[in-house]
Each structure stands twice: as C-alpha cells, then as structure tokens.
Amino acid sequence: VHRLIGEGEPVDLEQLIAGLALGDRAPADRPYVIANFAVSVDGRSTLGGVSRGLGGEDDRRLFHVLRACADAVMAGTGTLRAERYGRMIRRGEGLALRERLGLAAQPIACTVTLSGSVPLDIPLFADPASRVVVYAGAPVNVAGAAADVEVVALPAGAPPMRAALADLRRRRGVRLLLCEGGPTVFDALLGEGVVDELFLTLAPVLAGGTGPGLTRGLALRAPASLDPEWVLQGDGSLFLRYRLRN
Ligand SMILES: NC(=O)c1ccc[n+]([C@@H]2O[C@H](COP(=O)([O-])OP(=O)(O)OC[C@H]3O[C@@H](n4cnc5c(N)ncnc54)[C@H](OP(=O)(O)O)[C@@H]3O)[C@@H](O)[C@H]2O)c1
C-alpha cells in the first residue's frame, strides 16, 4: 500500500496525453479504443440527466485534450441527445494541438444506432465543419444536415461495434478512437471486447438519485478486469487511467 495524495509533481496534461501516442497501439483491424467518463463518488454518471456538473475545470481540460488527440470520437445517440453535441474542437489550443500532431482540424464524430433514431436536431448536424459517420442498423434520413454526414449500414447478424470499428480503421484510417459514452454504448463496446483503456474522473460529489452508472445494459456478461495506469488529482477530482485486460 502506498500513499498517493500529497504535494505531487504538477503535470502538463497536453504533453502527458499527446506523449502517449496512443494511436500507435492500434491493431490492424480496429482503432485503439479509449473511453472517458466522469462519475460521482457514489458511481452515478449524471447529475439531473447530464454529465455537466461532474468534474471541474481540470476535468474539462482533460476532456478537451483527449478529444484533441483522437482521430474519431464516438458518442451514443442517447448522449448526443442529452448533451446536445456540437462541433468537437472549438478551442484554439485544441486546434493548435491537432495541427502539431498532424491531425485534421476536426475528429470524425461517429455514433451507432440500431433503431435508426438519431437526434438530427442537435448542433453537430447543423455544423458545416463537422464530419459525422452514423453506423445504422435501420434506415436514417440525414437530408437537410449541413454537416458532412455519411450513413453506413451495419451488416446484419454481425457484432455492430466491431463492424463500426473495422470501417473506421480500414476505410477511414482511424487509429485512436475516443468513446465519450454513454453507459449503454460503453457496455456494448465492453461486451464486444474492444475497449483498451478507461480514463475515469471521480468527481468529489455524491449524486444520489437513480441516474445511470458507468455501464448500462447486458452486453458485459462477466466482470472485466482493469490494471491501473495512473492517478492524478486536480480540482478535488481524481483522474484515473486504467487498461482493460482484454
Ligand atoms: N458522466 C459521463 O461521463 C457521461 C458520458 C456520456 C453520457 N453520459 C450520460 O449518459 C446518458 C446517456 O446514456 P445512455 O446509456 O442512455 O445512452 P448512450 O449510451 O449514449 O446511447 C444509447 C443508444 O445507443 C444505441 N446503441 C448503439 N449500439 C447499441 C448496442 N449494441 N446495444 C444497445 N444500444 C445501442 C441505442 O440507440 P438506438 O435506439 O438508436 O439503437 C441506445 O439507445 C445521458 O444522460 C448522458 O448525459 C454521461
């Protein structure tokens, strides 16, 4: 047992995360997949139905640095709807980091829908600078969207997440995929055994209520084991990084 909390060395999140070069770890058939979540100390991933309010400015910074390092960002349709997603990279420092890393100004935004119900009224679809890929198990009509939106039909009978990931890697050259949730999509990715790392912010709050935890669904049939990689702290939050033992 070691004491972790103390004075500690300050870290530069941008250097730390970009320096990991996580995309270099991508296998041939899918991107390297990292997930980023914030939860309350009692394990809830929402406060009043959204994640805002979990985590302070340091968590926002981690969120934006992870986005800035990713080739593509996946969010479930429930999260797109609840959080009203818009353009992925807006801050100048994020754009500058992507330029230094040789990445396109905007990561590909992607989502997976089995029912075909996509919240097309969110700002993301109205943004001409955004490129969106919708992996769909049912027809989706994206006519009228100002963003560059492509709908890719999921093959019937195949694991949907693996199919989406193979398309991202092979057809679009995505090496690092950041999954921003929500709990249902995270559960589906875990169930298909395609999550490599979890960045988890433990926010210094007890949320109470009946909101979801980190996973929701039945895809993860057996507990998944994790190896801790680091623990950082800022704003009273703990920033944990785990590797999945796939
Ligand atoms: N604290 C955090 O860090 C954090 C992060 C993200 C989200 N959240 C919160 O989480 C909530 C949303 O989470 P959620 O779990 O309801 O939604 P979600 O995971 O964002 O999206 C769920 C939807 O994904 C689709 N889907 C795609 N592949 C699937 C599969 N294999 N199995 C099942 N469904 C699949 C289904 O929609 P179709 O009907 O279209 O098929 C499903 O309803 C929001 O309140 C959000 O604020 C918190």
PDBQT file of the ligand as one rigid body, heavy atoms in Angstrom, charges set to zero:
ROOT
HETATM    1  N1  LIG A 301     -20.657  11.069 -16.919  1.00  0.00    +0.000 N 
HETATM    2  C1  LIG A 301     -20.225  10.879 -18.127  1.00  0.00    +0.000 C 
HETATM    3  O1  LIG A 301     -19.010  10.884 -18.357  1.00  0.00    +0.000 OA
HETATM    4  C2  LIG A 301     -21.219  10.626 -19.240  1.00  0.00    +0.000 A 
HETATM    5  C3  LIG A 301     -20.735  10.342 -20.514  1.00  0.00    +0.000 A 
HETATM    6  C4  LIG A 301     -21.662  10.121 -21.536  1.00  0.00    +0.000 A 
HETATM    7  C5  LIG A 301     -23.013  10.171 -21.288  1.00  0.00    +0.000 A 
HETATM    8  N2  LIG A 301     -23.453  10.443 -20.037  1.00  0.00    +0.000 N 
HETATM    9  C6  LIG A 301     -24.900  10.469 -19.766  1.00  0.00    +0.000 C 
HETATM   10  O2  LIG A 301     -25.439   9.207 -20.104  1.00  0.00    +0.000 OA
HETATM   11  C7  LIG A 301     -26.775   9.366 -20.594  1.00  0.00    +0.000 C 
HETATM   12  C8  LIG A 301     -26.918   8.667 -21.929  1.00  0.00    +0.000 C 
HETATM   13  O3  LIG A 301     -26.544   7.329 -21.794  1.00  0.00    +0.000 OA
HETATM   14  P1  LIG A 301     -27.401   6.165 -22.438  1.00  0.00    +0.000 P 
HETATM   15  O4  LIG A 301     -26.831   4.900 -21.922  1.00  0.00    +0.000 OA
HETATM   16  O5  LIG A 301     -28.841   6.446 -22.235  1.00  0.00    +0.000 OA
HETATM   17  O6  LIG A 301     -27.171   6.380 -23.991  1.00  0.00    +0.000 OA
HETATM   18  P2  LIG A 301     -25.913   6.149 -24.981  1.00  0.00    +0.000 P 
HETATM   19  O7  LIG A 301     -25.033   5.063 -24.487  1.00  0.00    +0.000 OA
HETATM   20  O8  LIG A 301     -25.309   7.453 -25.298  1.00  0.00    +0.000 OA
HETATM   21  O9  LIG A 301     -26.688   5.691 -26.291  1.00  0.00    +0.000 OA
HETATM   22  C9  LIG A 301     -27.519   4.570 -26.198  1.00  0.00    +0.000 C 
HETATM   23  C10 LIG A 301     -28.096   4.228 -27.540  1.00  0.00    +0.000 C 
HETATM   24  O10 LIG A 301     -27.090   3.724 -28.394  1.00  0.00    +0.000 OA
HETATM   25  C11 LIG A 301     -27.701   2.893 -29.357  1.00  0.00    +0.000 C 
HETATM   26  N3  LIG A 301     -26.922   1.673 -29.484  1.00  0.00    +0.000 N 
HETATM   27  C12 LIG A 301     -25.928   1.516 -30.361  1.00  0.00    +0.000 A 
HETATM   28  N4  LIG A 301     -25.382   0.318 -30.288  1.00  0.00    +0.000 NA
HETATM   29  C13 LIG A 301     -26.023  -0.341 -29.315  1.00  0.00    +0.000 A 
HETATM   30  C14 LIG A 301     -25.908  -1.653 -28.789  1.00  0.00    +0.000 A 
HETATM   31  N5  LIG A 301     -25.013  -2.529 -29.255  1.00  0.00    +0.000 N 
HETATM   32  N6  LIG A 301     -26.730  -2.004 -27.791  1.00  0.00    +0.000 NA
HETATM   33  C15 LIG A 301     -27.639  -1.131 -27.333  1.00  0.00    +0.000 A 
HETATM   34  N7  LIG A 301     -27.804   0.118 -27.811  1.00  0.00    +0.000 NA
HETATM   35  C16 LIG A 301     -27.004   0.516 -28.799  1.00  0.00    +0.000 A 
HETATM   36  C17 LIG A 301     -29.148   2.684 -28.911  1.00  0.00    +0.000 C 
HETATM   37  O11 LIG A 301     -29.902   3.627 -29.642  1.00  0.00    +0.000 OA
HETATM   38  P3  LIG A 301     -30.845   3.315 -30.882  1.00  0.00    +0.000 P 
HETATM   39  O12 LIG A 301     -32.217   3.294 -30.350  1.00  0.00    +0.000 OA
HETATM   40  O13 LIG A 301     -30.573   4.466 -31.762  1.00  0.00    +0.000 OA
HETATM   41  O14 LIG A 301     -30.467   1.999 -31.454  1.00  0.00    +0.000 OA
HETATM   42  C18 LIG A 301     -29.125   3.140 -27.482  1.00  0.00    +0.000 C 
HETATM   43  O15 LIG A 301     -30.366   3.649 -27.053  1.00  0.00    +0.000 OA
HETATM   44  C19 LIG A 301     -27.028  10.843 -20.703  1.00  0.00    +0.000 C 
HETATM   45  O16 LIG A 301     -27.795  11.235 -19.598  1.00  0.00    +0.000 OA
HETATM   46  C20 LIG A 301     -25.633  11.453 -20.636  1.00  0.00    +0.000 C 
HETATM   47  O17 LIG A 301     -25.665  12.720 -20.063  1.00  0.00    +0.000 OA
HETATM   48  C21 LIG A 301     -22.585  10.661 -19.006  1.00  0.00    +0.000 A 
ENDROOT
TORSDOF 0
